[in-house]
Amino acid sequence: MTNLIVRKLEIDLSEGFPRHWHGGDAFRSQYFNALSMSFPVGEQYFIDAVRAGAALLPDDAAHEPLRHQVRGFIGQEATHRHIHGLYNAQLERQGLVNVWARWAGWRIEKSRGLHVLHHLAVTAAYEHCTAVFADGTLRYGRWFDPAEPKMRTLWRWHAAEETEHRAVAFDVYRALGGGTLRRTLWYAYVLVLFSIDAGMQTSLNLWRDGSLLHPRTWWSALSFFWGRDGAAWRCALPLLAYFRPGFHPDRDHAVPAANQLAAQWLAAHASQWRAAGSTAQVAP
């Protein structure tokens, strides 16, 4: 028995943060800013998809643990949506323009007529990508150690909770009869789309920041993805694991270590969040 705790992060974004909050590094600051720009609209979509799927679950005792998971998932994602909304408001004050949210909103609107299984497959795909990246955020110190403390706390708190609820959308999808082909096709789509969206929004951020053409910006990008503990090669195999026919987010060999990292971070930084509630869940 585990708990999905809905946590309120005790940090104040009202006074803003430095433009290059990631240790003075323009690329890393604007790359993570780009990711934040996608979160409010994306997490609302995830909430809507999982809530719609949960409404179709059989009303019996066997599915009650999963309904508990759904409630915890919604609570955690709602707090992420809120804090990144505050974060993004500061980015607007810095002169950045969020086009990713507009692209995502347009695609969501055009997909309204799809069956809920498609929306759950897309959600599960993004949740896996997020969980893999979350693991790197907690595992590899050089990813965030140089960041301004407030921002480092924000991103690692988000990463810990993404680790906790990584399987919820996947489990709702499977409980409703979702199969391997649909989820892997949507996953391939998500990988391509995410790469394009993240690259374009980061480039736009760097352009608005005036640092797009600086050689050190490009060197930072290369080192972040391909240097020591680089995101590209550290994340490649975990990302590709999703294509395995028998894959489950909670049954990968790296999951126990990821869970431990998340629990350790949350325990060590308990003074920086407060619990707003919890939902009992049974691990699959």
Sequence and secondary structure as in RCSB ss.txt:
>XXXX:A:sequence
MTNLIVRKLEIDLSEGFPRHWHGGDAFRSQYFNALSMSFPVGEQYFIDAVRAGAALLPDDAAHEPLRHQVRGFIG
QEATHRHIHGLYNAQLERQGLVNVWARWAGWRIEKSRGLHVLHHLAVTAAYEHCTAVFADGTLRYGRWFDPAEPK
MRTLWRWHAAEETEHRAVAFDVYRALGGGTLRRTLWYAYVLVLFSIDAGMQTSLNLWRDGSLLHPRTWWSALSFF
WGRDGAAWRCALPLLAYFRPGFHPDRDHAVPAANQLAAQWLAAHASQWRAAGSTAQVAP
>XXXX:A:secstr
 EEEEEEEE    TT   TTTTTT HHHHHHHHHHHHHHHHHHHHHHHHHHHHHTTS SSGGGHHHHHHHHHHHH
HHHHHHHHHHHHHHHHHHTT    HHHHHHHHHHHTTTS HHHHHHHHHHHHHHHHHHHHHHHH HHHHTTS HH
HHHHHHHHHHHHHHTTTHHHHHHHHTT  HHHHHHHHHHHHHHHHHHHHHHHHHHHHHHT TT HHHHHHHHHHH
HSTT HHHHHHHHHHGGGSTT  TTSSTTHHHHHHHHHHHHHHTGGGEEEEEEEEE   
